[in-house]
C-alpha cells in the first residue's frame, strides 16, 4: 500500500463527495431538511463553522471509502467490484444507519430518510470509484 496514493485517492474522494453532497442538498435536501428540523424546533444555521464542519465531514467520508477500498482490495478484484463493495459498505454505515436512526427518533420524516438513503447510494459508489481510480493510478 502506498501512503501517497492513499492520501491522493482520499483527497479526490473527499472532493467528489463534497460536490455530490452539495449537489444533493441543492436539488432536494435543503428545504426538506429545514422543514424537518423546524418540526422539532431547530433551524439550519449557515455559519462558517457549519460550513467547515460539513466540509471536513465530507473529506472524512471520502477518505473512509478509499481506506475501505484499499483494505478490501486484496480479497476482491482490483477495481470495479471492490469499489462497489466499499461504496456499498460506506453507504450502509453512513446513510442507511443514520437515516434509520433519525427517522426512528422522529427527527426526520420517513420521506426525508428515504430520500437521503436513495441519494447516498450513488453518491458513495461514485465517491469510492473516484478515489479508487486515483489510488490505482498513483500506486503505479
N, C-alpha and C positions, 0 to 999 in steps of 0.2 A: 504494500500500500504506500502510495506517495502522499506525504503530508501536503506538499504544494498542490498537487492535483485535487486533493480533498478540499482544501481551502478555496481553490478556484471554482470547483463544482458547487460548493456550499454557497459561495457568493452569488453565482449565477442562479441557483435555485431560489435563494432568498429574494433576489431582484424580481425573478419571474413570479414568485408567489405574492410579492408585494403588489406588482402590477395587476395580477389577476384578482387579488383580493379587493383592491381599489376599484377595479372594473365591476366586480360583482356588487359592491356597495353602491356604485353609481347607477347601475342598471335597475336594481330592485331593493337592495338592502337598507339603504339609509332611512327611508320613510317608514318601512316596516319595523325596523329596529327602534326608531324613535317612538313609534306608536306603542310597541311592546313595553318599552321602558316607562313610558308615560302611564301605563295602566298600574304600575307599582310605585308611582310617584317619583320616578327618576327622569333626568333629562340627559341628552347627549351633550357633552362638553367638548367643544372644538378648541382645545388648547394646544400649546406647543408640547406640553408634557404628554398628552394623549397621543399626539402625532408621533413623537419619539418612541413612546411605548409600543404603539402599533407597528411601527417600522421595525423595531428590534424584535418584536414577537414574530413578524413575518420572516425576518432573516433567520431566526432560530428554527422556525418551521422548515424553511428551505434547507438549512444545514442538516437538520434531523433526517430529512428524506434522503439526502445524499449519504449520510452516515449509514442509514439503513441499507441503502443500495450497496455500498462498499462492504458492509458486514454480510449481506446475503449473497453477494456475487460468487463466492467460492462454492456455494451449494446449488446455485441455479445457473442458467445460461448467462452469458456475459451482458447482453444488452436489454432488448425489449422485455422478455418475460420477467427478468429481475427488476427492472424499473417499474413495471406494472405491479408486481408483488409488493415492492417497497412503497409505492404510491398508495396502494390499497390499504396497507398496514397503517400508513400515516393518516389516511382518510378516516379509518376506523377510530384511531386514537384521538385525533384532533376534532373531527366533525361529528361523527356518529355519537360518540360517548358524551361529548359536551352538550350537543343539542338535545340528546335524550334527557340528560340531567336538567337542563334549563326548561324543557317542556314539562317534565315530571314535577318540577318545583313550582310550576305556574308562572314562571318569569317570562317565557316565550309562548305564544300560541302554537298549536301544532303546525299550522300552515307555515310559520316562520322557521320552525325546526326542520320541516321537510324541505323547504327552500334552501336552507343552509347546507343540509346534507346533500341535496341534489347538486348545488353549485360546487361544493367541496370535492366531489368525486373527480370531475375532470381537472379541477384546479390542482389537486395533489398529484395526479398522474402526470400532467403536463409539467408541473414543477419538478418532479422527480426525473422525468425524461431529460429536461434541460440541464439539470445538474449532473446527471449521469453522463450525458453526452460530453460535457466539458471535462468531467473527471477522466473519461476514457481517452479523450484527445490529449489531455495534459499528462497522462500516465505513460505515454509512448516515449 
